[in-house]
Amino acid sequence: MVCVEVVDVVLGTAGGFTLGGLAGYVLGTRVRELGAWRYWTLNFLALVIGGLLNVAGLSAGKAWLWVGAIAFIVSSLTGLKYGRGLTTGRGSLDPPPEREPGPPSLWDDE
């Protein structure tokens, strides 16, 4: 017999992962052509929302909620990354464009 709490944690994990991944991907595609600061703001908001859900789950003693919150954080950040990227996987087979030497900027789109 399976403990009900284990089933709740598995369902919470699957729900948090699915919700975070889909929301992250959709929002990532919406900010694709906009400024990079919006992407970083969404990353910060994903961490804040997941952190608040995590604290709520720990405070209430609901394991399914805090485990689901951790899954939400991981999948929303991944969804944002793949949603904002123009390609996924191997990427474009074209060679990268020539750039000026120097460290890349986190805030400017190129």
MDAnalysis code that builds the backbone (N, CA, C; Angstrom):
import MDAnalysis as mda
import numpy as np

u = mda.Universe.empty(330, n_residues=110, atom_resindex=np.repeat(np.arange(110), 3), trajectory=True)
u.add_TopologyAttr("name", ["N", "CA", "C"] * 110)
u.add_TopologyAttr("resid", np.arange(1, 111))
u.add_TopologyAttr("resname", ["MET", "VAL", "CYS", "VAL", "GLU", "VAL", "VAL", "ASP", "VAL", "VAL", "LEU", "GLY", "THR", "ALA", "GLY", "GLY", "PHE", "THR", "LEU", "GLY", "GLY", "LEU", "ALA", "GLY", "TYR", "VAL", "LEU", "GLY", "THR", "ARG", "VAL", "ARG", "GLU", "LEU", "GLY", "ALA", "TRP", "ARG", "TYR", "TRP", "THR", "LEU", "ASN", "PHE", "LEU", "ALA", "LEU", "VAL", "ILE", "GLY", "GLY", "LEU", "LEU", "ASN", "VAL", "ALA", "GLY", "LEU", "SER", "ALA", "GLY", "LYS", "ALA", "TRP", "LEU", "TRP", "VAL", "GLY", "ALA", "ILE", "ALA", "PHE", "ILE", "VAL", "SER", "SER", "LEU", "THR", "GLY", "LEU", "LYS", "TYR", "GLY", "ARG", "GLY", "LEU", "THR", "THR", "GLY", "ARG", "GLY", "SER", "LEU", "ASP", "PRO", "PRO", "PRO", "GLU", "ARG", "GLU", "PRO", "GLY", "PRO", "PRO", "SER", "LEU", "TRP", "ASP", "ASP", "GLU"])
u.atoms.positions = np.array([
    [0.838, -1.172, 0.000],
    [0.000, 0.000, 0.000],
    [0.888, 1.243, 0.000],
    [0.511, 2.216, -0.806],
    [1.293, 3.440, -0.947],
    [0.795, 4.474, 0.051],
    [1.727, 5.104, 0.724],
    [1.375, 6.167, 1.666],
    [0.787, 7.347, 0.894],
    [-0.306, 7.902, 1.390],
    [-0.998, 8.996, 0.701],
    [-0.093, 10.216, 0.574],
    [0.748, 10.463, 1.577],
    [1.633, 11.627, 1.518],
    [2.627, 11.513, 0.361],
    [3.090, 10.304, 0.070],
    [4.005, 10.106, -1.053],
    [3.307, 10.447, -2.363],
    [2.076, 10.023, -2.512],
    [1.313, 10.337, -3.723],
    [1.104, 11.845, -3.835],
    [0.792, 12.495, -2.724],
    [0.615, 13.951, -2.736],
    [1.894, 14.668, -3.156],
    [3.034, 14.210, -2.662],
    [4.311, 14.840, -3.010],
    [4.623, 14.634, -4.489],
    [4.371, 13.446, -4.999],
    [4.615, 13.183, -6.425],
    [3.713, 14.053, -7.289],
    [2.446, 14.163, -6.924],
    [1.525, 15.008, -7.690],
    [1.893, 16.488, -7.572],
    [2.318, 16.921, -6.387],
    [2.757, 18.305, -6.216],
    [3.989, 18.615, -7.050],
    [4.918, 17.660, -7.096],
    [6.113, 17.838, -7.914],
    [5.759, 17.926, -9.390],
    [4.925, 17.015, -9.853],
    [4.521, 17.030, -11.265],
    [3.754, 18.303, -11.606],
    [2.882, 18.737, -10.706],
    [2.117, 19.960, -10.948],
    [2.995, 21.194, -10.970],
    [3.902, 21.309, -10.016],
    [4.809, 22.453, -9.980],
    [5.725, 22.490, -11.184],
    [6.215, 21.321, -11.584],
    [7.101, 21.252, -12.744],
    [6.361, 21.624, -14.024],
    [5.150, 21.110, -14.180],
    [4.366, 21.408, -15.380],
    [3.963, 22.873, -15.429],
    [3.431, 23.377, -14.333],
    [2.995, 24.775, -14.293],
    [4.163, 25.731, -14.526],
    [5.272, 25.498, -13.864],
    [6.437, 26.362, -14.030],
    [7.018, 26.308, -15.427],
    [7.118, 25.111, -15.983],
    [7.689, 24.972, -17.325],
    [6.850, 25.632, -18.394],
    [5.550, 25.398, -18.344],
    [4.669, 26.011, -19.346],
    [4.615, 27.526, -19.196],
    [4.471, 28.004, -17.970],
    [4.420, 29.452, -17.752],
    [5.737, 30.102, -18.152],
    [6.845, 29.486, -17.799],
    [8.146, 30.037, -18.163],
    [8.350, 30.088, -19.661],
    [7.961, 29.024, -20.355],
    [8.142, 29.004, -21.810],
    [7.278, 30.060, -22.490],
    [6.020, 30.157, -22.089],
    [5.117, 31.141, -22.699],
    [5.616, 32.564, -22.438],
    [5.991, 32.858, -21.206],
    [6.493, 34.200, -20.900],
    [7.833, 34.464, -21.582],
    [8.653, 33.432, -21.709],
    [9.925, 33.599, -22.408],
    [9.742, 33.947, -23.872],
    [8.744, 33.337, -24.526],
    [8.491, 33.677, -25.930],
    [7.939, 35.088, -26.064],
    [7.225, 35.559, -25.064],
    [6.667, 36.919, -25.125],
    [7.727, 37.997, -24.945],
    [8.783, 37.717, -24.210],
    [9.826, 38.729, -24.010],
    [11.014, 38.527, -24.948],
    [10.876, 37.643, -25.912],
    [11.977, 37.328, -26.822],
    [12.504, 38.569, -27.537],
    [11.615, 39.384, -28.059],
    [12.018, 40.551, -28.842],
    [12.123, 41.818, -27.996],
    [11.866, 41.723, -26.723],
    [11.904, 42.896, -25.848],
    [13.260, 42.980, -25.151],
    [13.421, 43.956, -24.299],
    [14.691, 44.160, -23.617],
    [15.069, 43.004, -22.706],
    [16.369, 42.817, -22.547],
    [16.863, 41.724, -21.711],
    [16.477, 41.911, -20.250],
    [16.275, 43.151, -19.831],
    [15.923, 43.386, -18.430],
    [14.597, 42.732, -18.090],
    [13.681, 42.600, -19.049],
    [12.398, 41.937, -18.773],
    [12.606, 40.447, -18.500],
    [13.506, 39.835, -19.250],
    [13.834, 38.424, -19.034],
    [14.399, 38.220, -17.628],
    [15.325, 39.086, -17.228],
    [15.925, 38.952, -15.905],
    [14.917, 39.253, -14.805],
    [13.995, 40.167, -15.065],
    [12.941, 40.453, -14.095],
    [12.044, 39.235, -13.909],
    [11.704, 38.566, -15.008],
    [10.884, 37.354, -14.906],
    [11.624, 36.242, -14.167],
    [12.933, 36.137, -14.369],
    [13.716, 35.165, -13.607],
    [13.633, 35.460, -12.111],
    [13.772, 36.723, -11.759],
    [13.688, 37.122, -10.351],
    [12.298, 36.825, -9.785],
    [11.253, 37.145, -10.559],
    [9.889, 36.885, -10.092],
    [9.633, 35.391, -9.910],
    [10.182, 34.562, -10.794],
    [10.026, 33.113, -10.643],
    [10.654, 32.645, -9.332],
    [11.817, 33.191, -8.999],
    [12.461, 32.829, -7.737],
    [11.656, 33.307, -6.532],
    [11.113, 34.525, -6.622],
    [10.336, 35.069, -5.504],
    [9.053, 34.264, -5.299],
    [8.326, 34.001, -6.390],
    [7.074, 33.237, -6.280],
    [7.348, 31.841, -5.742],
    [8.358, 31.175, -6.295],
    [8.708, 29.845, -5.807],
    [9.155, 29.863, -4.358],
    [9.917, 30.884, -3.981],
    [10.353, 30.999, -2.590],
    [9.200, 31.214, -1.633],
    [8.252, 32.058, -2.035],
    [7.077, 32.287, -1.182],
    [6.238, 31.017, -1.039],
    [6.064, 30.289, -2.136],
    [5.329, 29.020, -2.058],
    [6.074, 28.014, -1.188],
    [7.390, 28.029, -1.275],
    [8.200, 27.131, -0.466],
    [8.030, 27.437, 1.019],
    [8.114, 28.711, 1.379],
    [7.943, 29.111, 2.781],
    [6.530, 28.784, 3.262],
    [5.535, 29.010, 2.399],
    [4.154, 28.693, 2.779],
    [3.994, 27.196, 3.034],
    [4.589, 26.378, 2.176],
    [4.503, 24.933, 2.360],
    [5.212, 24.462, 3.616],
    [6.383, 25.036, 3.883],
    [7.109, 24.659, 5.095],
    [6.378, 25.131, 6.347],
    [5.803, 26.328, 6.290],
    [5.083, 26.864, 7.451],
    [3.825, 26.065, 7.754],
    [3.141, 25.625, 6.713],
    [1.896, 24.882, 6.894],
    [2.130, 23.385, 7.084],
    [3.365, 22.939, 6.914],
    [3.649, 21.514, 7.045],
    [3.132, 20.690, 5.882],
    [3.010, 21.308, 4.725],
    [2.525, 20.619, 3.522],
    [3.717, 20.284, 2.635],
    [4.151, 19.042, 2.684],
    [5.326, 18.637, 1.911],
    [5.088, 18.767, 0.415],
    [3.865, 18.478, -0.038],
    [3.580, 18.554, -1.474],
    [3.753, 19.969, -1.999],
    [3.468, 20.979, -1.165],
    [3.569, 22.368, -1.609],
    [5.018, 22.824, -1.701],
    [5.834, 22.519, -0.710],
    [7.209, 23.009, -0.788],
    [8.027, 22.235, -1.802],
    [7.743, 20.953, -1.990],
    [8.441, 20.205, -3.040],
    [7.981, 20.686, -4.415],
    [6.687, 20.949, -4.562],
    [6.176, 21.502, -5.816],
    [6.740, 22.878, -6.106],
    [6.991, 23.670, -5.058],
    [7.575, 25.003, -5.243],
    [9.005, 24.909, -5.760],
    [9.757, 23.949, -5.263],
    [11.119, 23.758, -5.760],
    [11.085, 23.332, -7.225],
    [10.175, 22.433, -7.573],
    [10.032, 22.023, -8.973],
    [9.599, 23.197, -9.839],
    [8.739, 24.065, -9.303],
    [8.300, 25.255, -10.033],
    [9.482, 26.169, -10.347],
    [10.348, 26.394, -9.372],
    [11.503, 27.270, -9.590],
    [12.386, 26.717, -10.702],
    [12.730, 25.452, -10.605],
    [13.627, 24.842, -11.590],
    [13.025, 24.884, -12.987],
    [11.776, 24.485, -13.110],
    [11.180, 24.401, -14.445],
    [10.830, 25.765, -15.016],
    [10.469, 26.733, -14.179],
    [10.156, 28.058, -14.718],
    [11.414, 28.743, -15.238],
    [12.535, 28.597, -14.550],
    [13.782, 29.173, -15.050],
    [14.208, 28.502, -16.353],
    [14.050, 27.192, -16.433],
    [14.378, 26.486, -17.668],
    [13.430, 26.878, -18.788],
    [12.134, 26.983, -18.489],
    [11.163, 27.397, -19.501],
    [11.425, 28.797, -20.012],
    [11.795, 29.710, -19.129],
    [12.135, 31.069, -19.556],
    [13.343, 31.058, -20.483],
    [14.330, 30.255, -20.141],
    [15.542, 30.194, -20.958],
    [15.226, 29.676, -22.354],
    [14.492, 28.569, -22.449],
    [14.184, 27.998, -23.758],
    [13.129, 28.797, -24.500],
    [12.237, 29.476, -23.786],
    [11.247, 30.310, -24.451],
    [11.864, 31.549, -25.064],
    [12.841, 32.133, -24.397],
    [13.483, 33.342, -24.917],
    [14.484, 33.021, -26.012],
    [15.110, 31.863, -25.955],
    [16.091, 31.498, -26.972],
    [15.423, 31.308, -28.323],
    [16.118, 31.722, -29.368],
    [15.549, 31.578, -30.706],
    [15.590, 30.133, -31.170],
    [16.529, 29.359, -30.660],
    [16.621, 27.947, -31.005],
    [16.887, 27.158, -29.731],
    [16.575, 25.893, -29.755],
    [16.892, 25.010, -28.638],
    [17.695, 23.842, -29.175],
    [18.257, 23.081, -28.300],
    [19.027, 21.925, -28.731],
    [20.369, 22.344, -29.312],
    [20.690, 21.827, -30.499],
    [21.981, 22.107, -31.125],
    [22.110, 23.559, -31.552],
    [21.007, 24.229, -31.747],
    [21.071, 25.626, -32.160],
    [21.246, 25.756, -33.653],
    [21.536, 26.947, -34.073],
    [21.699, 27.232, -35.489],
    [23.005, 26.635, -35.992],
    [22.979, 26.155, -37.211],
    [24.189, 25.619, -37.815],
    [25.027, 26.716, -38.456],
    [24.486, 27.937, -38.532],
    [25.251, 29.060, -39.067],
    [26.333, 29.449, -38.071],
    [27.483, 29.908, -38.581],
    [28.517, 30.351, -37.642],
    [28.054, 31.600, -36.901],
    [28.523, 31.790, -35.689],
    [28.105, 32.974, -34.929],
    [28.640, 34.247, -35.582],
    [27.920, 35.362, -35.436],
    [28.399, 36.619, -36.024],
    [29.649, 37.118, -35.303],
    [30.432, 37.883, -36.023],
    [31.646, 38.456, -35.436],
    [31.268, 39.484, -34.375],
    [31.979, 39.440, -33.263],
    [31.714, 40.383, -32.180],
    [33.010, 41.038, -31.762],
    [32.862, 42.190, -31.156],
    [34.032, 42.869, -30.612],
    [34.503, 42.107, -29.378],
    [35.823, 42.050, -29.164],
    [36.307, 41.337, -27.976],
    [35.873, 42.051, -26.700],
    [35.674, 41.290, -25.691],
    [35.269, 41.838, -24.400],
    [34.213, 40.956, -23.776],
    [33.960, 41.171, -22.508],
    [32.957, 40.332, -21.835],
    [31.557, 40.647, -22.351],
    [30.713, 39.626, -22.463],
    [29.340, 39.875, -22.911],
    [28.537, 40.596, -21.832],
    [27.622, 41.415, -22.253],
    [26.780, 42.153, -21.322],
    [25.546, 41.333, -20.974],
    [25.167, 41.365, -19.720],
    [23.955, 40.672, -19.298],
    [22.709, 41.490, -19.574],
    [22.860, 42.783, -19.787],
    [21.708, 43.667, -19.860],
    [21.375, 44.128, -21.269],
    [22.292, 44.011, -22.201],
    [22.047, 44.479, -23.562],
    [21.750, 43.307, -24.470],
    [20.761, 43.474, -25.333],
    [20.482, 42.474, -26.352],
    [21.403, 42.728, -27.529],
    [21.853, 41.650, -28.126],
    [22.713, 41.811, -29.293],
    [22.062, 41.205, -30.496],
])
